[in-house]
Amino acid sequence: MSAMDLQGYLAVVADSDLFGCLALVSLMLLFTALSRRIRESGRHRLLTYIVLACVVAIQGAGTWYGNSNPA
């Protein structure tokens, strides 16, 4: 994948609703975590893990791209 392809891909991802959806899911998980019964369910833990993994992946991709040398 060339640098221009990656730059275009990251521009589309940044402009998409990815960050908004991730923020809404995080907010939903925050509010549902107020209930101990829901917080301790396997589904809630899995969704929390997925959201946190997405945040780490986005941070890692942004750091890698930001530190790469221009072509």
N, C-alpha and C positions, 0 to 999 in steps of 0.2 A: 504494500500500500504506500503510495507516494505521500509526500508531505501535504500536497494540495488536496488530495483525497481525504486525508485525515483532518485537515483544517476544515474542509467543507462538512465532513461528518460531525465534527465537534460543534460547528456553528449551528447545524440543524438540531442537534441534541440540546444545546444551550437555549435555543429559541423555542423548543417544543414545550409541551406541558409536563415534561418529566419532573422538573423541580417542583412545580405546583402540586402535582399528584403525590410526590414523595412527601411534601410538607403536609398535605391533607391526611395522608395515611399515618404520618407521625403524630399528628394532632389527635386523630381517632384513637390510636394506640395509647396515647397519653391519658385521654379521658377514660378509656375502658380499663386502664390499669388502676384506676381508683377502686375498682371492685376486686377484692381478693380472689373470689371465685373465678372471675374471668382472667385475671392476671396469671393465675396458676394453671390455666388450661394450656394444653399443648399447641393448639392453633394460635393462641395469642403469642406464645413464646416463639413459634416459628415465624410469624409475621414480623415480630420485633427483630429477630435475627436477620431476616431478609432485608428489612429497611436499613438496619445498621450496616449490612454488607454492601448495599447499594451506595450508601454514603461514602464508605471507605473506597469502593471501586471508583466512584466519581472523583474523589480527592486524589487517588493514585493516578488516574488517567490525566487529570489536570496538571498534577505535579510533573509527571513524565513529559507531557507535551510542552509545558512551560519551560522545562530545562533542556529540551532538545535543541540542537543547533539548527539554525535555518539553512535550507538547502541552497 
